[in-house]
């Protein structure tokens, strides 16, 4: 992966396109972020500042001193990470739906 910024942006666009509407039923939204070694997502539960749920995964590491410098070595495929994030988000949505149904029937 030469252009990590484009790869992260595309992953974010896919997740936001597929989940934003469903997440908006229970939270403020979903945001995907990343850098040259990690990628993650956050689901904002409150206002501008407040509780969040989310996940993070490393897809690369640095080969140099303390893992902070040097060339990047890919350790995980972004496609695998996207699948992991989708499973986590789907589980969170299922939990929210179950809670919503339980409170509506009370």
PyMOL commands that set and color helices and strands:
alter all, ss='L'
color gray80, all
select helices_A, chain A and resi 4-24+65-67+78-105
alter helices_A, ss='H'
color red, helices_A
select strands_A, chain A and resi 29-34+38-44+52-58+60-62+72-74
alter strands_A, ss='S'
color yellow, strands_A
deselect
rebuild
show_as cartoon
